[in-house]
Amino acid sequence: MAYYSPYGGYQTGYYGQPVPDQLAQLRQNQMQQAMMQPQMQAQPAQMQPQQVDNSGIIWVQGEAGAKAYLVAPGNTVQLWDSENQVIYLKSADMSGMPSMRILDYTERNAAHPQKQQAAPQIDLSQYITRDELDTILAERLKRPAKTPKQKEDTVENG
């Protein structure tokens, strides 16, 4: 026998519990999560390979921690090693296949600046001038080289 209960909709039988509304369901989920957090903290550190702090840096423990970190398909993340001076760039293609690049980083000291590489010296003897080019082309094409014309003063007849 079904009847309408003022405490939560239709009920079947006289002893049924009221169906919780959305707010009550959210509160139940929060209570369950709060009860499970002490259990999650009791797990060994090996089961939690990644740590995220508020600065947006994702810390992992070694290469094994980076390999265990899950990346959503089509995304790339930077994973910082908490044990070594290494950054892992882990990405997953659209099908979810992961790949990882490993980058070592070192500190740059102001006392030992990096030497700048000098630009390679160009041997100008390998090049010709414009006049030399015109002369060579004139010889090959059998025409006289152009000589610059001087402007003549024109007098208008009035």
N, CA, C and O atoms as a GROMACS GRO file, in nm:
protein
  632
    1MET      N    1   0.084  -0.117   0.000
    1MET     CA    2   0.000   0.000   0.000
    1MET      C    3   0.089   0.124   0.000
    1MET      O    4   0.174   0.138   0.088
    2ALA      N    5   0.072   0.212  -0.095
    2ALA     CA    6   0.152   0.333  -0.105
    2ALA      C    7   0.071   0.450  -0.053
    2ALA      O    8  -0.050   0.460  -0.075
    3TYR      N    9   0.140   0.538   0.016
    3TYR     CA   10   0.076   0.658   0.066
    3TYR      C   11   0.173   0.775   0.055
    3TYR      O   12   0.294   0.755   0.045
    4TYR      N   13   0.121   0.895   0.057
    4TYR     CA   14   0.203   1.015   0.047
    4TYR      C   15   0.244   1.058   0.186
    4TYR      O   16   0.161   1.074   0.276
    5SER      N   17   0.377   1.077   0.203
    5SER     CA   18   0.428   1.120   0.332
    5SER      C   19   0.467   1.267   0.323
    5SER      O   20   0.531   1.307   0.225
    6PRO      N   21   0.433   1.348   0.420
    6PRO     CA   22   0.475   1.488   0.416
    6PRO      C   23   0.625   1.505   0.437
    6PRO      O   24   0.677   1.616   0.422
    7TYR      N   25   0.695   1.397   0.471
    7TYR     CA   26   0.839   1.405   0.496
    7TYR      C   27   0.924   1.360   0.378
    7TYR      O   28   1.044   1.343   0.395
    8GLY      N   29   0.869   1.340   0.261
    8GLY     CA   30   0.955   1.303   0.152
    8GLY      C   31   0.890   1.222   0.043
    8GLY      O   32   0.950   1.123   0.000
    9GLY      N   33   0.775   1.254  -0.004
    9GLY     CA   34   0.718   1.189  -0.120
    9GLY      C   35   0.639   1.065  -0.086
    9GLY      O   36   0.596   1.045   0.027
   10TYR      N   37   0.620   0.980  -0.188
   10TYR     CA   38   0.542   0.858  -0.172
   10TYR      C   39   0.624   0.750  -0.105
   10TYR      O   40   0.744   0.736  -0.131
   11GLN      N   41   0.560   0.674  -0.020
   11GLN     CA   42   0.627   0.566   0.052
   11GLN      C   43   0.552   0.436   0.025
   11GLN      O   44   0.430   0.435   0.004
   12THR      N   45   0.627   0.327   0.027
   12THR     CA   46   0.562   0.197   0.016
   12THR      C   47   0.562   0.134   0.154
   12THR      O   48   0.667   0.124   0.216
   13GLY      N   49   0.451   0.095   0.200
   13GLY     CA   50   0.441   0.035   0.333
   13GLY      C   51   0.438   0.141   0.442
   13GLY      O   52   0.461   0.259   0.416
   14TYR      N   53   0.409   0.098   0.561
   14TYR     CA   54   0.397   0.190   0.672
   14TYR      C   55   0.532   0.221   0.738
   14TYR      O   56   0.546   0.324   0.803
   15TYR      N   57   0.629   0.134   0.722
   15TYR     CA   58   0.755   0.150   0.794
   15TYR      C   59   0.871   0.196   0.704
   15TYR      O   60   0.986   0.192   0.748
   16GLY      N   61   0.844   0.240   0.582
   16GLY     CA   62   0.950   0.284   0.491
   16GLY      C   63   1.011   0.417   0.534
   16GLY      O   64   0.943   0.501   0.594
   17GLN      N   65   1.138   0.436   0.503
   17GLN     CA   66   1.206   0.561   0.537
   17GLN      C   67   1.176   0.664   0.429
   17GLN      O   68   1.158   0.629   0.313
   18PRO      N   69   1.169   0.791   0.467
   18PRO     CA   70   1.143   0.893   0.366
   18PRO      C   71   1.260   0.903   0.268
   18PRO      O   72   1.376   0.884   0.307
   19VAL      N   73   1.231   0.932   0.142
   19VAL     CA   74   1.334   0.947   0.040
   19VAL      C   75   1.399   1.084   0.062
   19VAL      O   76   1.330   1.185   0.068
   20PRO      N   77   1.534   1.088   0.075
   20PRO     CA   78   1.598   1.217   0.102
   20PRO      C   79   1.593   1.308  -0.020
   20PRO      O   80   1.602   1.263  -0.134
   21ASP      N   81   1.577   1.438   0.006
   21ASP     CA   82   1.581   1.534  -0.104
   21ASP      C   83   1.727   1.561  -0.142
   21ASP      O   84   1.818   1.499  -0.086
   22GLN      N   85   1.750   1.653  -0.237
   22GLN     CA   86   1.886   1.677  -0.286
   22GLN      C   87   1.980   1.729  -0.177
   22GLN      O   88   2.095   1.688  -0.170
   23LEU      N   89   1.931   1.818  -0.093
   23LEU     CA   90   2.015   1.872   0.013
   23LEU      C   91   2.055   1.762   0.111
   23LEU      O   92   2.169   1.757   0.155
   24ALA      N   93   1.962   1.676   0.144
   24ALA     CA   94   1.993   1.566   0.235
   24ALA      C   95   2.092   1.469   0.171
   24ALA      O   96   2.179   1.417   0.240
   25GLN      N   97   2.080   1.445   0.039
   25GLN     CA   98   2.174   1.358  -0.029
   25GLN      C   99   2.315   1.418  -0.029
   25GLN      O  100   2.412   1.346  -0.007
   26LEU      N  101   2.326   1.549  -0.053
   26LEU     CA  102   2.457   1.615  -0.049
   26LEU      C  103   2.520   1.605   0.089
   26LEU      O  104   2.640   1.583   0.102
   27ARG      N  105   2.437   1.622   0.193
   27ARG     CA  106   2.490   1.612   0.329
   27ARG      C  107   2.537   1.471   0.359
   27ARG      O  108   2.639   1.452   0.426
   28GLN      N  109   2.464   1.370   0.309
   28GLN     CA  110   2.507   1.232   0.329
   28GLN      C  111   2.640   1.206   0.260
   28GLN      O  112   2.728   1.140   0.316
   29ASN      N  113   2.656   1.258   0.138
   29ASN     CA  114   2.783   1.239   0.065
   29ASN      C  115   2.899   1.306   0.139
   29ASN      O  116   3.008   1.250   0.145
   30GLN      N  117   2.876   1.425   0.195
   30GLN     CA  118   2.981   1.493   0.269
   30GLN      C  119   3.020   1.414   0.394
   30GLN      O  120   3.138   1.404   0.428
   31MET      N  121   2.922   1.358   0.460
   31MET     CA  122   2.950   1.279   0.580
   31MET      C  123   3.031   1.154   0.543
   31MET      O  124   3.124   1.118   0.614
   32GLN      N  125   2.995   1.088   0.432
   32GLN     CA  126   3.068   0.969   0.390
   32GLN      C  127   3.212   1.004   0.353
   32GLN      O  128   3.304   0.928   0.386
   33GLN      N  129   3.233   1.116   0.286
   33GLN     CA  130   3.368   1.158   0.249
   33GLN      C  131   3.450   1.193   0.373
   33GLN      O  132   3.568   1.160   0.380
   34ALA      N  133   3.387   1.258   0.469
   34ALA     CA  134   3.458   1.293   0.592
   34ALA      C  135   3.498   1.168   0.668
   34ALA      O  136   3.604   1.165   0.732
   35MET      N  137   3.416   1.065   0.662
   35MET     CA  138   3.449   0.941   0.732
   35MET      C  139   3.559   0.864   0.659
   35MET      O  140   3.635   0.792   0.722
   36MET      N  141   3.568   0.880   0.526
   36MET     CA  142   3.667   0.805   0.448
   36MET      C  143   3.803   0.873   0.448
   36MET      O  144   3.903   0.806   0.424
   37GLN      N  145   3.813   1.004   0.475
   37GLN     CA  146   3.941   1.074   0.470
   37GLN      C  147   4.042   1.020   0.570
   37GLN      O  148   4.159   1.005   0.533
   38PRO      N  149   4.006   0.988   0.695
   38PRO     CA  150   4.106   0.930   0.784
   38PRO      C  151   4.159   0.795   0.732
   38PRO      O  152   4.275   0.762   0.753
   39GLN      N  153   4.074   0.719   0.664
   39GLN     CA  154   4.118   0.593   0.608
   39GLN      C  155   4.216   0.616   0.493
   39GLN      O  156   4.313   0.542   0.479
   40MET      N  157   4.192   0.718   0.412
   40MET     CA  158   4.280   0.748   0.299
   40MET      C  159   4.416   0.797   0.349
   40MET      O  160   4.518   0.767   0.288
   41GLN      N  161   4.418   0.871   0.460
   41GLN     CA  162   4.544   0.921   0.513
   41GLN      C  163   4.625   0.808   0.577
   41GLN      O  164   4.747   0.820   0.590
   42ALA      N  165   4.560   0.702   0.616
   42ALA     CA  166   4.629   0.589   0.677
   42ALA      C  167   4.701   0.504   0.573
   42ALA      O  168   4.784   0.421   0.610
   43GLN      N  169   4.672   0.522   0.446
   43GLN     CA  170   4.738   0.444   0.342
   43GLN      C  171   4.884   0.486   0.332
   43GLN      O  172   4.917   0.600   0.362
   44PRO      N  173   4.972   0.394   0.289
   44PRO     CA  174   5.113   0.430   0.276
   44PRO      C  175   5.133   0.535   0.167
   44PRO      O  176   5.049   0.551   0.078
   45ALA      N  177   5.247   0.605   0.174
   45ALA     CA  178   5.277   0.713   0.080
   45ALA      C  179   5.292   0.661  -0.063
   45ALA      O  180   5.275   0.737  -0.158
   46GLN      N  181   5.324   0.534  -0.079
   46GLN     CA  182   5.341   0.479  -0.213
   46GLN      C  183   5.209   0.475  -0.288
   46GLN      O  184   5.209   0.474  -0.412
   47MET      N  185   5.100   0.473  -0.220
   47MET     CA  186   4.970   0.469  -0.286
   47MET      C  187   4.927   0.608  -0.331
   47MET      O  188   4.834   0.621  -0.412
   48GLN      N  189   4.993   0.714  -0.281
   48GLN     CA  190   4.962   0.851  -0.319
   48GLN      C  191   5.086   0.912  -0.384
   48GLN      O  192   5.158   0.987  -0.319
   49PRO      N  193   5.112   0.882  -0.512
   49PRO     CA  194   5.237   0.929  -0.574
   49PRO      C  195   5.240   1.077  -0.604
   49PRO      O  196   5.349   1.132  -0.619
   50GLN      N  197   5.126   1.144  -0.615
   50GLN     CA  198   5.128   1.284  -0.652
   50GLN      C  199   5.080   1.370  -0.538
   50GLN      O  200   4.994   1.330  -0.459
   51GLN      N  201   5.137   1.490  -0.531
   51GLN     CA  202   5.095   1.589  -0.433
   51GLN      C  203   5.072   1.718  -0.507
   51GLN      O  204   5.156   1.758  -0.589
   52VAL      N  205   4.962   1.785  -0.481
   52VAL     CA  206   4.932   1.912  -0.546
   52VAL      C  207   4.928   2.018  -0.437
   52VAL      O  208   4.850   2.007  -0.342
   53ASP      N  209   5.010   2.123  -0.450
   53ASP     CA  210   5.001   2.233  -0.355
   53ASP      C  211   4.924   2.348  -0.418
   53ASP      O  212   4.883   2.339  -0.534
   54ASN      N  213   4.903   2.452  -0.344
   54ASN     CA  214   4.818   2.562  -0.390
   54ASN      C  215   4.879   2.646  -0.501
   54ASN      O  216   4.809   2.725  -0.564
   55SER      N  217   5.009   2.629  -0.528
   55SER     CA  218   5.072   2.709  -0.633
   55SER      C  219   5.051   2.651  -0.771
   55SER      O  220   5.094   2.711  -0.869
   56GLY      N  221   4.986   2.538  -0.784
   56GLY     CA  222   4.959   2.478  -0.914
   56GLY      C  223   5.067   2.383  -0.959
   56GLY      O  224   5.056   2.327  -1.068
   57ILE      N  225   5.171   2.363  -0.880
   57ILE     CA  226   5.278   2.269  -0.914
   57ILE      C  227   5.237   2.131  -0.866
   57ILE      O  228   5.193   2.113  -0.752
   58ILE      N  229   5.253   2.034  -0.954
   58ILE     CA  230   5.219   1.896  -0.918
   58ILE      C  231   5.349   1.824  -0.886
   58ILE      O  232   5.434   1.809  -0.974
   59TRP      N  233   5.365   1.779  -0.762
   59TRP     CA  234   5.486   1.711  -0.718
   59TRP      C  235   5.464   1.560  -0.722
   59TRP      O  236   5.359   1.511  -0.679
   60VAL      N  237   5.562   1.487  -0.773
   60VAL     CA  238   5.556   1.341  -0.775
   60VAL      C  239   5.685   1.288  -0.714
   60VAL      O  240   5.784   1.361  -0.704
   61GLN      N  241   5.684   1.163  -0.673
   61GLN     CA  242   5.802   1.102  -0.614
   61GLN      C  243   5.869   1.014  -0.718
   61GLN      O  244   5.831   0.898  -0.738
   62GLY      N  245   5.970   1.070  -0.784
   62GLY     CA  246   6.049   0.994  -0.879
   62GLY      C  247   5.976   0.966  -1.009
   62GLY      O  248   5.862   1.007  -1.030
   63GLU      N  249   6.047   0.893  -1.096
   63GLU     CA  250   5.992   0.861  -1.227
   63GLU      C  251   5.872   0.767  -1.215
   63GLU      O  252   5.780   0.773  -1.296
   64ALA      N  253   5.874   0.680  -1.115
   64ALA     CA  254   5.762   0.588  -1.095
   64ALA      C  255   5.634   0.665  -1.063
   64ALA      O  256   5.526   0.629  -1.110
   65GLY      N  257   5.647   0.770  -0.982
   65GLY     CA  258   5.531   0.853  -0.951
   65GLY      C  259   5.478   0.926  -1.073
   65GLY      O  260   5.357   0.941  -1.089
   66ALA      N  261   5.569   0.970  -1.160
   66ALA     CA  262   5.527   1.038  -1.284
   66ALA      C  263   5.457   0.940  -1.377
   66ALA      O  264   5.358   0.976  -1.441
   67LYS      N  265   5.508   0.819  -1.386
   67LYS     CA  266   5.445   0.718  -1.473
   67LYS      C  267   5.307   0.681  -1.421
   67LYS      O  268   5.218   0.650  -1.500
   68ALA      N  269   5.290   0.683  -1.289
   68ALA     CA  270   5.161   0.644  -1.231
   68ALA      C  271   5.057   0.755  -1.238
   68ALA      O  272   4.938   0.730  -1.220
   69TYR      N  273   5.101   0.878  -1.264
   69TYR     CA  274   5.007   0.991  -1.267
   69TYR      C  275   4.919   0.980  -1.391
   69TYR      O  276   4.969   0.963  -1.502
   70LEU      N  277   4.789   0.991  -1.372
   70LEU     CA  278   4.694   0.979  -1.482
   70LEU      C  279   4.670   1.114  -1.546
   70LEU      O  280   4.650   1.214  -1.477
   71VAL      N  281   4.672   1.118  -1.680
   71VAL     CA  282   4.649   1.239  -1.757
   71VAL      C  283   4.527   1.217  -1.845
   71VAL      O  284   4.514   1.113  -1.910
   72ALA      N  285   4.438   1.314  -1.847
   72ALA     CA  286   4.317   1.305  -1.929
   72ALA      C  287   4.355   1.309  -2.077
   72ALA      O  288   4.452   1.376  -2.114
   73PRO      N  289   4.281   1.239  -2.162
   73PRO     CA  290   4.312   1.239  -2.306
   73PRO      C  291   4.312   1.381  -2.363
   73PRO      O  292   4.223   1.461  -2.335
   74GLY      N  293   4.415   1.410  -2.443
   74GLY     CA  294   4.426   1.539  -2.508
   74GLY      C  295   4.488   1.647  -2.419
   74GLY      O  296   4.484   1.764  -2.455
   75ASN      N  297   4.545   1.610  -2.305
   75ASN     CA  298   4.603   1.707  -2.213
   75ASN      C  299   4.750   1.679  -2.187
   75ASN      O  300   4.799   1.569  -2.212
   76THR      N  301   4.820   1.782  -2.138
   76THR     CA  302   4.961   1.771  -2.099
   76THR      C  303   4.977   1.836  -1.963
   76THR      O  304   4.918   1.941  -1.936
   77VAL      N  305   5.056   1.774  -1.876
   77VAL     CA  306   5.081   1.829  -1.742
   77VAL      C  307   5.231   1.830  -1.715
   77VAL      O  308   5.306   1.748  -1.768
   78GLN      N  309   5.272   1.925  -1.630
   78GLN     CA  310   5.409   1.930  -1.581
   78GLN      C  311   5.411   1.864  -1.446
   78GLN      O  312   5.332   1.900  -1.358
   79LEU      N  313   5.499   1.768  -1.428
   79LEU     CA  314   5.512   1.699  -1.300
   79LEU      C  315   5.653   1.725  -1.247
   79LEU      O  316   5.751   1.696  -1.316
   80TRP      N  317   5.664   1.780  -1.128
   80TRP     CA  318   5.793   1.814  -1.069
   80TRP      C  319   5.833   1.704  -0.972
   80TRP      O  320   5.755   1.665  -0.884
   81ASP      N  321   5.954   1.655  -0.987
   81ASP     CA  322   6.005   1.548  -0.902
   81ASP      C  323   6.046   1.606  -0.767
   81ASP      O  324   6.123   1.702  -0.761
   82SER      N  325   5.995   1.549  -0.658
   82SER     CA  326   6.028   1.599  -0.525
   82SER      C  327   6.160   1.542  -0.475
   82SER      O  328   6.209   1.586  -0.371
   83GLU      N  329   6.219   1.445  -0.546
   83GLU     CA  330   6.343   1.382  -0.500
   83GLU      C  331   6.464   1.424  -0.582
   83GLU      O  332   6.575   1.424  -0.530
   84ASN      N  333   6.445   1.461  -0.708
   84ASN     CA  334   6.555   1.496  -0.799
   84ASN      C  335   6.522   1.627  -0.869
   84ASN      O  336   6.409   1.676  -0.862
   85GLN      N  337   6.622   1.682  -0.938
   85GLN     CA  338   6.599   1.805  -1.014
   85GLN      C  339   6.553   1.767  -1.154
   85GLN      O  340   6.628   1.780  -1.252
   86VAL      N  341   6.428   1.721  -1.163
   86VAL     CA  342   6.373   1.670  -1.288
   86VAL      C  343   6.230   1.720  -1.303
   86VAL      O  344   6.155   1.729  -1.205
   87ILE      N  345   6.194   1.751  -1.428
   87ILE     CA  346   6.056   1.785  -1.462
   87ILE      C  347   6.010   1.682  -1.563
   87ILE      O  348   6.080   1.654  -1.660
   88TYR      N  349   5.893   1.627  -1.542
   88TYR     CA  350   5.834   1.531  -1.636
   88TYR      C  351   5.720   1.602  -1.709
   88TYR      O  352   5.631   1.658  -1.645
   89LEU      N  353   5.722   1.598  -1.841
   89LEU     CA  354   5.610   1.650  -1.920
   89LEU      C  355   5.532   1.529  -1.970
   89LEU      O  356   5.574   1.461  -2.063
   90LYS      N  357   5.420   1.505  -1.907
   90LYS     CA  358   5.341   1.388  -1.941
   90LYS      C  359   5.217   1.433  -2.017
   90LYS      O  360   5.148   1.525  -1.975
   91SER      N  361   5.190   1.367  -2.129
   91SER     CA  362   5.074   1.403  -2.209
   91SER      C  363   5.006   1.275  -2.255
   91SER      O  364   5.064   1.166  -2.254
   92ALA      N  365   4.882   1.292  -2.295
   92ALA     CA  366   4.804   1.180  -2.348
   92ALA      C  367   4.739   1.228  -2.477
   92ALA      O  368   4.681   1.336  -2.481
   93ASP      N  369   4.748   1.146  -2.581
   93ASP     CA  370   4.684   1.184  -2.707
   93ASP      C  371   4.533   1.166  -2.694
   93ASP      O  372   4.483   1.127  -2.589
   94MET      N  373   4.461   1.194  -2.801
   94MET     CA  374   4.314   1.191  -2.795
   94MET      C  375   4.259   1.052  -2.764
   94MET      O  376   4.148   1.040  -2.714
   95SER      N  377   4.336   0.948  -2.794
   95SER     CA  378   4.290   0.813  -2.762
   95SER      C  379   4.326   0.772  -2.620
   95SER      O  380   4.287   0.664  -2.575
   96GLY      N  381   4.402   0.858  -2.549
   96GLY     CA  382   4.438   0.828  -2.411
   96GLY      C  383   4.575   0.764  -2.396
   96GLY      O  384   4.615   0.730  -2.285
   97MET      N  385   4.650   0.747  -2.506
   97MET     CA  386   4.783   0.685  -2.501
   97MET      C  387   4.882   0.785  -2.441
   97MET      O  388   4.904   0.892  -2.498
   98PRO      N  389   4.944   0.751  -2.326
   98PRO     CA  390   5.034   0.847  -2.261
   98PRO      C  391   5.174   0.846  -2.322
   98PRO      O  392   5.219   0.745  -2.376
   99SER      N  393   5.242   0.960  -2.312
   99SER     CA  394   5.384   0.971  -2.346
   99SER      C  395   5.445   1.069  -2.247
   99SER      O  396   5.376   1.154  -2.190
  100MET      N  397   5.578   1.056  -2.228
  100MET     CA  398   5.640   1.139  -2.126
  100MET      C  399   5.780   1.183  -2.172
  100MET      O  400   5.857   1.103  -2.224
  101ARG      N  401   5.810   1.311  -2.152
  101ARG     CA  402   5.944   1.366  -2.177
  101ARG      C  403   6.004   1.398  -2.042
  101ARG      O  404   5.936   1.449  -1.953
  102ILE      N  405   6.133   1.370  -2.026
  102ILE     CA  406   6.202   1.393  -1.900
  102ILE      C  407   6.304   1.504  -1.921
  102ILE      O  408   6.390   1.495  -2.009
  103LEU      N  409   6.294   1.610  -1.840
  103LEU     CA  410   6.383   1.725  -1.850
  103LEU      C  411   6.459   1.742  -1.718
  103LEU      O  412   6.398   1.742  -1.612
  104ASP      N  413   6.591   1.756  -1.726
  104ASP     CA  414   6.672   1.787  -1.608
  104ASP      C  415   6.687   1.938  -1.599
  104ASP      O  416   6.699   2.005  -1.701
  105TYR      N  417   6.685   1.991  -1.478
  105TYR     CA  418   6.708   2.134  -1.464
  105TYR      C  419   6.819   2.157  -1.364
  105TYR      O  420   6.836   2.083  -1.268
  106THR      N  421   6.895   2.262  -1.391
  106THR     CA  422   7.005   2.300  -1.304
  106THR      C  423   6.993   2.448  -1.273
  106THR      O  424   6.932   2.524  -1.347
  107GLU      N  425   7.053   2.488  -1.163
  107GLU     CA  426   7.048   2.627  -1.121
  107GLU      C  427   7.154   2.706  -1.196
  107GLU      O  428   7.267   2.660  -1.212
  108ARG      N  429   7.118   2.824  -1.240
  108ARG     CA  430   7.213   2.912  -1.309
  108ARG      C  431   7.262   3.014  -1.207
  108ARG      O  432   7.182   3.089  -1.149
  109ASN      N  433   7.393   3.018  -1.186
  109ASN     CA  434   7.451   3.110  -1.089
  109ASN      C  435   7.492   3.240  -1.156
  109ASN      O  436   7.536   3.238  -1.271
  110ALA      N  437   7.476   3.353  -1.086
  110ALA     CA  438   7.519   3.481  -1.139
  110ALA      C  439   7.671   3.490  -1.141
  110ALA      O  440   7.727   3.564  -1.223
  111ALA      N  441   7.739   3.416  -1.053
  111ALA     CA  442   7.885   3.418  -1.049
  111ALA      C  443   7.945   3.349  -1.171
  111ALA      O  444   8.057   3.383  -1.211
  112HIS      N  445   7.874   3.255  -1.229
  112HIS     CA  446   7.923   3.182  -1.347
  112HIS      C  447   7.827   3.200  -1.462
  112HIS      O  448   7.753   3.108  -1.497
  113PRO      N  449   7.826   3.320  -1.523
  113PRO     CA  450   7.731   3.339  -1.635
  113PRO      C  451   7.769   3.250  -1.753
  113PRO      O  452   7.886   3.218  -1.774
  114GLN      N  453   7.670   3.212  -1.826
  114GLN     CA  454   7.694   3.128  -1.944
  114GLN      C  455   7.764   3.212  -2.050
  114GLN      O  456   7.734   3.329  -2.068
  115LYS      N  457   7.859   3.149  -2.118
  115LYS     CA  458   7.930   3.218  -2.225
  115LYS      C  459   7.838   3.229  -2.346
  115LYS      O  460   7.775   3.132  -2.388
  116GLN      N  461   7.833   3.349  -2.399
  116GLN     CA  462   7.752   3.368  -2.519
  116GLN      C  463   7.832   3.322  -2.638
  116GLN      O  464   7.951   3.350  -2.650
  117GLN      N  465   7.767   3.253  -2.726
  117GLN     CA  466   7.834   3.206  -2.846
  117GLN      C  467   7.845   3.323  -2.943
  117GLN      O  468   7.748   3.395  -2.969
  118ALA      N  469   7.968   3.341  -2.996
  118ALA     CA  470   7.990   3.450  -3.091
  118ALA      C  471   7.928   3.411  -3.225
  118ALA      O  472   7.925   3.295  -3.264
  119ALA      N  473   7.879   3.514  -3.294
  119ALA     CA  474   7.822   3.490  -3.426
  119ALA      C  475   7.934   3.447  -3.521
  119ALA      O  476   8.044   3.500  -3.511
  120PRO      N  477   7.909   3.355  -3.611
  120PRO     CA  478   8.014   3.312  -3.702
  120PRO      C  479   8.057   3.428  -3.792
  120PRO      O  480   7.975   3.507  -3.838
  121GLN      N  481   8.187   3.435  -3.816
  121GLN     CA  482   8.241   3.542  -3.899
  121GLN      C  483   8.213   3.510  -4.046
  121GLN      O  484   8.229   3.396  -4.091
  122ILE      N  485   8.171   3.611  -4.120
  122ILE     CA  486   8.137   3.594  -4.261
  122ILE      C  487   8.258   3.636  -4.344
  122ILE      O  488   8.312   3.745  -4.324
  123ASP      N  489   8.298   3.551  -4.435
  123ASP     CA  490   8.410   3.581  -4.525
  123ASP      C  491   8.356   3.664  -4.641
  123ASP      O  492   8.291   3.612  -4.731
  124LEU      N  493   8.386   3.795  -4.639
  124LEU     CA  494   8.334   3.885  -4.740
  124LEU      C  495   8.403   3.869  -4.875
  124LEU      O  496   8.355   3.921  -4.976
  125SER      N  497   8.515   3.797  -4.879
  125SER     CA  498   8.582   3.777  -5.007
  125SER      C  499   8.502   3.684  -5.097
  125SER      O  500   8.530   3.675  -5.217
  126GLN      N  501   8.404   3.616  -5.043
  126GLN     CA  502   8.321   3.525  -5.123
  126GLN      C  503   8.211   3.599  -5.200
  126GLN      O  504   8.144   3.540  -5.284
  127TYR      N  505   8.194   3.729  -5.172
  127TYR     CA  506   8.086   3.806  -5.233
  127TYR      C  507   8.142   3.906  -5.334
  127TYR      O  508   8.259   3.944  -5.327
  128ILE      N  509   8.058   3.949  -5.427
  128ILE     CA  510   8.099   4.049  -5.525
  128ILE      C  511   8.013   4.174  -5.509
  128ILE      O  512   7.906   4.170  -5.448
  129THR      N  513   8.061   4.282  -5.563
  129THR     CA  514   7.985   4.406  -5.555
  129THR      C  515   7.883   4.411  -5.668
  129THR      O  516   7.886   4.328  -5.759
  130ARG      N  517   7.795   4.508  -5.660
  130ARG     CA  518   7.693   4.523  -5.763
  130ARG      C  519   7.755   4.557  -5.899
  130ARG      O  520   7.710   4.507  -6.002
  131ASP      N  521   7.858   4.641  -5.899
  131ASP     CA  522   7.925   4.677  -6.025
  131ASP      C  523   7.990   4.555  -6.089
  131ASP      O  524   7.984   4.537  -6.210
  132GLU      N  525   8.053   4.472  -6.006
  132GLU     CA  526   8.116   4.351  -6.060
  132GLU      C  527   8.011   4.258  -6.119
  132GLU      O  528   8.035   4.195  -6.222
  133LEU      N  529   7.898   4.249  -6.055
  133LEU     CA  530   7.790   4.165  -6.106
  133LEU      C  531   7.739   4.218  -6.239
  133LEU      O  532   7.717   4.141  -6.332
  134ASP      N  533   7.719   4.348  -6.249
  134ASP     CA  534   7.672   4.407  -6.376
  134ASP      C  535   7.771   4.380  -6.489
  134ASP      O  536   7.731   4.350  -6.601
  135THR      N  537   7.901   4.390  -6.460
  135THR     CA  538   8.004   4.366  -6.562
  135THR      C  539   8.000   4.221  -6.609
  135THR      O  540   8.006   4.194  -6.729
  136ILE      N  541   7.992   4.129  -6.516
  136ILE     CA  542   7.989   3.987  -6.551
  136ILE      C  543   7.865   3.956  -6.633
  136ILE      O  544   7.873   3.884  -6.732
  137LEU      N  545   7.751   4.008  -6.592
  137LEU     CA  546   7.627   3.982  -6.666
  137LEU      C  547   7.632   4.043  -6.806
  137LEU      O  548   7.582   3.984  -6.901
  138ALA      N  549   7.693   4.160  -6.819
  138ALA     CA  550   7.703   4.224  -6.951
  138ALA      C  551   7.790   4.141  -7.044
  138ALA      O  552   7.759   4.127  -7.162
  139GLU      N  553   7.897   4.086  -6.991
  139GLU     CA  554   7.984   4.002  -7.074
  139GLU      C  555   7.912   3.876  -7.119
  139GLU      O  556   7.925   3.833  -7.233
  140ARG      N  557   7.837   3.819  -7.030
  140ARG     CA  558   7.769   3.694  -7.063
  140ARG      C  559   7.652   3.716  -7.157
  140ARG      O  560   7.622   3.631  -7.240
  141LEU      N  561   7.587   3.828  -7.144
  141LEU     CA  562   7.471   3.856  -7.228
  141LEU      C  563   7.507   3.939  -7.351
  141LEU      O  564   7.419   3.976  -7.428
  142LYS      N  565   7.635   3.968  -7.370
  142LYS     CA  566   7.685   4.042  -7.487
  142LYS      C  567   7.619   4.177  -7.506
  142LYS      O  568   7.578   4.212  -7.617
  143ARG      N  569   7.608   4.249  -7.402
  143ARG     CA  570   7.556   4.384  -7.413
  143ARG      C  571   7.642   4.475  -7.326
  143ARG      O  572   7.704   4.428  -7.231
  144PRO      N  573   7.646   4.597  -7.356
  144PRO     CA  574   7.732   4.687  -7.278
  144PRO      C  575   7.676   4.710  -7.139
  144PRO      O  576   7.555   4.709  -7.116
  145ALA      N  577   7.768   4.728  -7.048
  145ALA     CA  578   7.727   4.755  -6.911
  145ALA      C  579   7.663   4.892  -6.904
  145ALA      O  580   7.702   4.983  -6.978
  146LYS      N  581   7.566   4.907  -6.819
  146LYS     CA  582   7.498   5.035  -6.807
  146LYS      C  583   7.590   5.134  -6.738
  146LYS      O  584   7.652   5.104  -6.635
  147THR      N  585   7.596   5.249  -6.796
  147THR     CA  586   7.671   5.356  -6.732
  147THR      C  587   7.570   5.457  -6.681
  147THR      O  588   7.471   5.486  -6.748
  148PRO      N  589   7.594   5.507  -6.566
  148PRO     CA  590   7.496   5.602  -6.512
  148PRO      C  591   7.489   5.727  -6.598
  148PRO      O  592   7.592   5.785  -6.632
  149LYS      N  593   7.371   5.768  -6.632
  149LYS     CA  594   7.349   5.888  -6.713
  149LYS      C  595   7.348   6.009  -6.624
  149LYS      O  596   7.290   6.010  -6.515
  150GLN      N  597   7.412   6.110  -6.672
  150GLN     CA  598   7.406   6.236  -6.600
  150GLN      C  599   7.285   6.312  -6.649
  150GLN      O  600   7.254   6.312  -6.768
  151LYS      N  601   7.219   6.374  -6.559
  151LYS     CA  602   7.101   6.448  -6.598
  151LYS      C  603   7.144   6.573  -6.674
  151LYS      O  604   7.234   6.645  -6.631
  152GLU      N  605   7.079   6.597  -6.784
  152GLU     CA  606   7.108   6.715  -6.863
  152GLU      C  607   7.015   6.826  -6.821
  152GLU      O  608   6.897   6.806  -6.789
  153ASP      N  609   7.072   6.945  -6.823
  153ASP     CA  610   6.987   7.060  -6.791
  153ASP      C  611   6.902   7.089  -6.912
  153ASP      O  612   6.954   7.110  -7.021
  154THR      N  613   6.775   7.091  -6.894
  154THR     CA  614   6.686   7.122  -7.006
  154THR      C  615   6.640   7.266  -6.993
  154THR      O  616   6.598   7.311  -6.886
  155VAL      N  617   6.648   7.334  -7.103
  155VAL     CA  618   6.605   7.473  -7.104
  155VAL      C  619   6.475   7.480  -7.184
  155VAL      O  620   6.469   7.435  -7.299
  156GLU      N  621   6.378   7.535  -7.125
  156GLU     CA  622   6.250   7.544  -7.194
  156GLU      C  623   6.253   7.666  -7.283
  156GLU      O  624   6.298   7.775  -7.245
  157ASN      N  625   6.204   7.644  -7.401
  157ASN     CA  626   6.194   7.757  -7.496
  157ASN      C  627   6.064   7.831  -7.468
  157ASN      O  628   5.956   7.772  -7.462
  158GLY      N  629   6.075   7.955  -7.452
  158GLY     CA  630   5.962   8.033  -7.417
  158GLY      C  631   5.909   8.112  -7.519
  158GLY      O  632   5.811   8.183  -7.498
   0.00000   0.00000   0.00000
